[in-house]
């Protein structure tokens, strides 16, 4: 969701309210100062930059665990999306009637995939988000797992998505949004076939796909 975890040396004006932003000189915008939405500040013994948690909508949660400590919330998580395999997805989707998109968003199956990246990964795999999970073939799940690892890896490289107010931990804007194929592109032409990208609501989430390329 929205919210930001970033270091003290963050430079993005996105971290400020628009009024605060407009009142500042260009030089003053270069360093973040905690505001009313900054709920946590973490300092380090080595005197490195502090870390801030800023969360306007208050959805964020932070837990401090000692290394190796167990926690029920963490135990419920599925495989880390960066380590997923086709076999794991195939086993999770087998005989399931749930839409494949909803399976991929289920954090107890796959941890770390959000709405944007699921739409993008399904597009790159040619699978329609509404298809029943049990109707996705083993081969398609293989491809999907590859694409998920690639899409997330690429996103980490380019610094995430700045669709709303995401900023990277160093405070700069994420760059992945410029490579989007379907997410929030409804009505625009598909980069593969030119067909208009469609938007539907699935599992209460905005869902985007190409009606021609995704079956
Ligand atoms: Zn297409």
Boltz pocket constraint, residues with backbone or C-beta under 6 A from the ligand:
constraints:
  - pocket:
      binder: B
      contacts: [[A, 190], [A, 191], [A, 192], [A, 193], [A, 194], [A, 195], [A, 210], [A, 211], [A, 212], [A, 213], [A, 214]]
      max_distance: 6.0
